[in-house]
């Protein structure tokens, strides 16, 4: 079949996402398109020819300005017609495609398309999906998308329960990890820090759902441990609490294919989410990736069925970090046993079954 992923992030973003991994898994048996969300951050992508990577054909639309502003009010219909025309131009046999939509931004365009099956892949809480000033508009767009879609995927049971009034077909398909990462014999990178000090790692986006204050407090309580924080931030002021602490190293994003080498070098990894509506609807990819690479995980929140140490205050969090380091990293057999049903290949099969059910 032909599957079109209408994405929420650019295909080449350094923070790899669920949509790209599902698209690559599906492309092993199906014809797959990945459509980048139009963005002024990547204004020249449209001048690139569509390219194929890992079997996925990547398409970029023109960088239509004022996206969220134009989606408000009377301009929404015009905006949707314009985007739908671009989609029909770039993708052959669009009406016969199964469309997996991971951003509510696409809803006005979908109203103007002849479509076979539309699935809303609900990745996070709606507040994550739009700029802060357009939260109310995002909620309205999500209602529109839910009315258009024949089915919806959720990443956790808890998230699905919050949509229990939604009458159409639902399925829970959590995130996953490349099977090639699980227990792979990878040479670890040489991390910064002091020789002999346990290395506590975080790899991911330092966005508003990450409790940087908890990281800072934990690092102060564990002065003999080194904290290696790797990834981008959407606000430089957000990481201010982490600067000036001698046992914290703030590092830029590393390429996705290099991530296992970093995780192999950690004694333990942390997932310091705030406990709020965002974490209630989240299923961080990094948890699966940490465990695949042998890292015990210390988290403020329990996500799905992956084993982890749970703590919320700086005191208990530091205790669990210490306990995780003392118990040691996971061996390859343990990681495989935990993740044997949590690979992207397994998720692809679950998604195929859901599509067939809808058809």
C-alpha positions as CSV (number, residue, x, y, z in Angstrom):
1,X,0.0,0.0,0.0
2,X,1.0,3.6,-0.2
3,X,1.4,5.4,3.2
4,X,1.9,9.2,3.5
5,X,3.2,10.5,6.8
6,X,2.2,14.2,7.4
7,X,4.9,15.0,9.9
8,X,5.3,17.4,12.8
9,X,9.1,17.8,12.4
10,X,11.5,18.1,9.6
11,X,12.9,14.7,8.3
12,X,16.5,15.9,8.8
13,X,16.1,17.3,12.3
14,X,18.9,16.2,14.7
15,X,16.4,15.0,17.3
16,X,15.0,11.9,15.6
17,X,11.4,11.3,16.1
18,X,8.7,8.6,16.1
19,X,7.3,9.5,12.7
20,X,10.6,9.0,10.9
21,X,11.3,5.7,12.5
22,X,7.8,4.4,11.8
23,X,8.1,5.6,8.2
24,X,11.4,3.8,7.7
25,X,10.0,0.6,9.2
26,X,6.9,0.8,6.9
27,X,9.1,1.5,3.9
28,X,10.5,-2.0,4.0
29,X,7.2,-3.4,2.6
30,X,5.2,-0.4,1.4
31,X,5.6,2.8,-0.7
32,X,6.1,5.6,1.8
33,X,6.2,9.4,1.7
34,X,7.3,11.7,4.5
35,X,6.0,15.2,4.1
36,X,7.8,17.9,6.1
37,X,5.7,20.5,7.8
38,X,6.3,23.8,6.0
39,X,8.7,25.9,8.0
40,X,10.5,29.2,7.7
41,X,13.3,27.5,9.5
42,X,14.0,25.4,6.4
43,X,12.9,27.9,3.6
44,X,15.0,26.4,0.8
45,X,13.9,22.8,1.3
46,X,11.2,23.2,-1.4
47,X,13.9,23.9,-4.0
48,X,15.5,20.5,-3.3
49,X,14.2,17.6,-5.3
50,X,12.3,15.0,-3.4
51,X,14.8,12.5,-2.1
52,X,14.7,8.9,-0.9
53,X,16.4,7.8,2.3
54,X,16.0,4.4,3.9
55,X,13.2,3.7,1.4
56,X,11.2,6.8,2.3
57,X,10.5,9.5,-0.2
58,X,10.8,12.9,1.5
59,X,8.8,15.8,0.2
60,X,9.0,19.5,1.3
61,X,6.3,22.1,0.7
62,X,6.9,25.8,0.2
63,X,7.7,27.7,3.4
64,X,4.2,29.2,3.7
65,X,4.5,32.1,6.1
66,X,2.3,33.0,9.1
67,X,1.2,29.4,9.4
68,X,-0.5,29.3,12.7
69,X,-1.8,32.9,12.4
70,X,-3.5,32.0,9.0
71,X,-5.0,28.9,10.5
72,X,-7.2,31.1,12.8
73,X,-10.6,32.3,11.7
74,X,-11.8,32.8,8.1
75,X,-8.4,32.3,6.5
76,X,-8.3,28.7,7.6
77,X,-10.3,27.5,4.6
78,X,-8.0,29.3,2.2
79,X,-5.0,28.0,3.9
80,X,-6.3,24.4,3.8
81,X,-7.1,24.6,0.1
82,X,-3.6,25.9,-0.7
83,X,-1.8,23.2,1.3
84,X,-4.1,20.5,-0.2
85,X,-3.1,21.6,-3.7
86,X,0.6,21.3,-2.9
87,X,0.0,17.8,-1.5
88,X,-1.8,16.7,-4.6
89,X,1.0,18.1,-6.8
90,X,3.8,16.5,-4.9
91,X,2.3,13.1,-4.2
92,X,0.9,10.8,-6.9
93,X,-2.3,8.8,-6.1
94,X,-2.8,10.8,-2.9
95,X,-6.5,9.8,-2.8
96,X,-5.5,6.1,-2.6
97,X,-3.1,6.7,0.3
98,X,-3.3,5.9,3.9
99,X,-2.3,9.1,5.7
100,X,-0.6,9.1,9.2
101,X,-1.0,12.6,10.6
102,X,1.2,13.7,13.5
103,X,0.4,17.4,13.7
104,X,-3.0,19.1,14.0
105,X,-1.6,21.7,11.7
106,X,-2.7,19.6,8.7
107,X,-6.4,19.4,9.6
108,X,-7.6,22.2,7.3
109,X,-5.9,20.7,4.3
110,X,-7.3,17.2,5.0
111,X,-10.8,18.6,4.7
112,X,-10.1,19.4,1.1
113,X,-8.7,16.0,0.1
114,X,-10.2,12.8,-1.2
115,X,-8.7,10.3,1.1
116,X,-8.7,6.6,1.8
117,X,-7.8,6.3,5.4
118,X,-6.6,9.0,7.8
119,X,-5.0,8.1,11.1
120,X,-4.2,10.7,13.8
121,X,-0.9,9.7,15.5
122,X,-1.3,11.6,18.7
123,X,2.3,11.9,19.9
124,X,2.0,14.2,22.9
125,X,-0.4,16.5,24.7
126,X,-1.8,19.2,22.4
127,X,0.0,21.9,24.3
128,X,3.3,20.5,22.9
129,X,2.2,20.8,19.3
130,X,1.7,24.6,18.9
131,X,3.4,27.9,19.8
132,X,2.2,29.1,23.2
133,X,0.1,31.9,21.7
134,X,-1.9,29.4,19.6
135,X,-2.9,26.9,22.3
136,X,-6.6,27.5,21.9
137,X,-6.4,27.3,18.1
138,X,-4.5,24.0,18.4
139,X,-7.3,22.5,20.5
140,X,-9.9,23.5,17.9
141,X,-7.7,22.0,15.1
142,X,-7.3,18.8,17.1
143,X,-11.1,18.5,17.3
144,X,-11.3,19.0,13.6
145,X,-8.7,16.3,12.9
146,X,-10.4,13.9,15.3
147,X,-13.7,14.4,13.3
148,X,-11.9,13.8,10.0
149,X,-9.8,10.8,11.0
150,X,-11.0,7.2,10.9
151,X,-8.8,6.2,13.7
152,X,-6.3,7.5,16.3
153,X,-3.1,6.1,17.7
154,X,-2.0,6.9,21.2
155,X,1.4,6.3,22.8
156,X,0.1,5.3,26.3
157,X,-3.0,3.9,27.8
158,X,-3.2,6.9,30.1
159,X,-3.2,9.2,27.1
160,X,-6.0,7.1,25.4
161,X,-8.2,7.4,28.5
162,X,-8.2,11.1,28.2
163,X,-9.8,10.8,24.8
164,X,-12.4,8.2,25.9
165,X,-15.3,10.3,24.6
166,X,-13.8,10.1,21.1
167,X,-16.2,7.6,19.3
168,X,-14.0,6.2,16.5
169,X,-11.4,3.4,16.4
170,X,-8.5,3.8,18.8
171,X,-5.3,1.9,19.4
172,X,-2.3,2.3,21.7
173,X,1.0,2.0,19.9
174,X,3.9,3.1,22.2
175,X,7.3,4.3,21.0
176,X,10.2,2.0,20.3
177,X,13.8,1.6,19.4
178,X,15.8,0.3,16.4
179,X,16.4,-3.4,16.9
180,X,20.0,-2.9,15.8
181,X,20.6,-0.8,19.0
182,X,19.6,-3.5,21.4
183,X,22.8,-4.9,23.1
184,X,24.9,-3.8,20.1
185,X,28.7,-4.0,20.8
186,X,29.4,-0.3,20.2
187,X,32.6,1.5,21.2
188,X,31.7,4.2,23.7
189,X,32.8,7.8,23.2
190,X,35.3,9.4,25.6
191,X,33.1,11.6,27.8
192,X,34.3,14.9,29.3
193,X,34.7,15.0,33.1
194,X,36.9,13.6,35.7
195,X,38.6,10.2,35.4
196,X,36.8,7.6,37.6
197,X,33.7,9.7,38.3
198,X,30.4,7.9,37.4
199,X,28.8,9.5,34.3
200,X,25.1,10.3,34.5
201,X,23.7,11.1,31.1
202,X,20.8,12.9,29.5
203,X,20.3,13.0,25.7
204,X,17.4,14.9,24.3
205,X,15.7,18.3,24.0
206,X,15.9,20.6,27.0
207,X,12.4,22.0,26.5
208,X,9.9,23.2,29.0
209,X,8.9,19.8,30.2
210,X,12.4,19.0,31.5
211,X,13.0,19.9,35.2
212,X,16.4,21.5,34.9
213,X,16.2,22.6,38.5
214,X,16.0,18.9,39.5
215,X,19.1,18.2,37.5
216,X,21.0,21.1,39.1
217,X,19.9,20.0,42.6
218,X,20.8,16.4,42.0
219,X,24.3,17.4,40.7
220,X,24.9,19.4,43.8
221,X,23.9,16.5,46.0
222,X,26.3,14.2,44.1
223,X,29.5,16.2,43.7
224,X,31.5,13.1,42.9
225,X,29.3,12.2,39.9
226,X,29.6,13.9,36.5
227,X,26.4,14.9,34.7
228,X,26.6,14.9,30.9
229,X,23.7,16.9,29.4
230,X,23.5,16.6,25.6
231,X,20.9,18.3,23.4
232,X,19.3,21.5,22.2
233,X,17.1,24.0,24.0
234,X,14.4,26.3,22.8
235,X,15.3,28.9,25.3
236,X,18.9,29.6,26.4
237,X,17.6,31.0,29.7
238,X,16.1,27.7,30.5
239,X,19.5,26.1,31.1
240,X,20.8,28.9,33.2
241,X,20.3,26.9,36.4
242,X,22.8,24.3,35.0
243,X,25.6,26.7,34.3
244,X,28.4,27.3,36.8
245,X,28.0,23.8,38.5
246,X,31.3,22.2,38.2
247,X,30.1,18.6,37.7
248,X,27.7,19.4,34.9
249,X,28.8,19.5,31.2
250,X,26.4,21.1,28.8
251,X,27.0,19.8,25.2
252,X,25.4,20.3,21.8
253,X,23.2,17.8,20.0
254,X,25.0,14.8,18.5
255,X,23.9,13.0,15.3
256,X,21.3,10.3,15.8
257,X,23.6,7.5,14.6
258,X,26.2,8.6,17.2
259,X,23.8,8.4,20.2
260,X,24.5,4.7,21.1
261,X,28.2,5.5,21.5
262,X,27.3,8.2,24.1
263,X,24.8,6.0,25.9
264,X,27.3,3.2,26.1
265,X,29.5,5.5,28.1
266,X,26.9,6.4,30.7
267,X,26.7,4.6,34.1
268,X,23.1,5.7,34.3
269,X,20.7,7.9,32.5
270,X,18.0,10.4,33.7
271,X,14.6,11.4,32.5
272,X,13.7,14.4,34.8
273,X,10.2,15.4,33.5
274,X,8.0,17.8,35.4
275,X,4.9,15.9,36.7
276,X,2.2,17.6,34.7
277,X,-0.2,17.1,31.8
278,X,2.7,16.8,29.3
279,X,4.3,13.9,31.2
280,X,0.8,12.3,31.6
281,X,0.6,12.1,27.7
282,X,4.3,11.3,27.0
283,X,6.3,8.2,26.1
284,X,9.9,9.4,25.7
285,X,11.9,7.6,23.0
286,X,15.0,8.1,25.1
287,X,13.8,5.6,27.7
288,X,13.8,2.8,25.1
289,X,17.1,3.9,23.7
290,X,18.8,4.1,27.1
291,X,17.7,0.6,28.0
292,X,18.7,-0.7,24.5
293,X,22.2,0.6,25.2
294,X,22.4,-0.9,28.7
295,X,21.7,2.3,30.7
296,X,19.6,2.0,33.9
297,X,17.0,4.8,33.9
298,X,16.2,7.1,36.8
299,X,12.9,9.0,36.1
300,X,10.4,11.3,37.8
301,X,7.6,9.4,36.1
302,X,6.8,5.9,35.1
303,X,6.3,5.6,31.3
304,X,4.7,2.4,30.0
305,X,6.2,-0.9,31.0
306,X,9.9,-0.2,30.8
307,X,11.7,-0.9,34.2
308,X,13.2,2.2,35.8
309,X,14.0,3.8,39.1
310,X,11.3,6.4,40.1
311,X,12.0,9.4,42.3
312,X,10.7,13.0,42.4
313,X,12.5,15.1,45.0
314,X,16.3,16.0,44.7
315,X,17.0,13.8,47.7
316,X,15.3,10.7,46.5
317,X,16.4,11.3,42.9
318,X,20.0,11.4,44.0
319,X,19.5,8.3,46.0
320,X,18.1,6.4,43.0
321,X,20.9,7.6,40.8
322,X,23.4,6.3,43.3
323,X,21.5,3.0,43.5
324,X,21.4,2.7,39.7
325,X,25.2,3.2,39.4
326,X,25.9,0.7,42.2
327,X,23.7,-2.0,40.6
328,X,25.4,-1.5,37.3
329,X,24.5,-1.3,33.6
330,X,22.3,-3.9,31.9
331,X,23.8,-6.7,29.9
332,X,22.7,-7.4,26.3
333,X,20.5,-10.3,27.2
334,X,18.6,-8.3,29.8
335,X,18.1,-5.4,27.3
336,X,16.8,-7.8,24.6
337,X,14.4,-9.4,27.1
338,X,12.9,-6.1,28.0
339,X,12.7,-4.6,24.5
340,X,11.9,-7.7,22.4
341,X,8.3,-6.3,21.9
342,X,9.4,-2.7,21.7
343,X,11.2,-2.4,18.4
344,X,10.1,-0.2,15.5
345,X,9.7,-3.4,13.5
346,X,7.1,-4.6,16.1
347,X,5.4,-1.1,16.1
348,X,5.2,-1.3,12.3
349,X,3.3,-4.6,12.5
350,X,0.9,-3.1,15.1
351,X,0.3,-0.1,12.8
352,X,-0.4,-2.4,9.8
353,X,-2.9,-4.3,11.8
354,X,-4.7,-1.1,12.8
355,X,-4.8,0.1,9.1
356,X,-6.2,-3.3,8.0
357,X,-8.8,-3.0,10.7
358,X,-9.9,0.4,9.5
359,X,-10.0,-0.7,5.9
